[in-house]
């Protein structure tokens, strides 16, 4: 899992980012694992940064139930396209 720090004026937010370069579409198991890593991070008293946003990026897309789960948990999903990335939704 990677961390992106996004700041805006006096309001700083932290985002958890997961990127997968798999030959197949991302399945629900990987999305669940990412979500629970974020929860674990935010519940830890040792962590300096609490992550308020979640982004999952996949080279080859997502299976439908993974997109549904991500949507229900507030995870933004992106898929790599020829010249960048596009947001994908359930």
HELIX and SHEET records of a PDB file:
HELIX    1   1 UNK A   28  UNK A   43  1                                  16    
HELIX    2   2 UNK A   64  UNK A   73  1                                  10    
SHEET    1   A 5 UNK A   2  UNK A   8  0                                        
SHEET    2   A 5 UNK A  11  UNK A  20 -1                                        
SHEET    3   A 5 UNK A  53  UNK A  58  1                                        
SHEET    4   A 5 UNK A  75  UNK A  81  1                                        
SHEET    5   A 5 UNK A  84  UNK A  88 -1                                        
END                                                                             
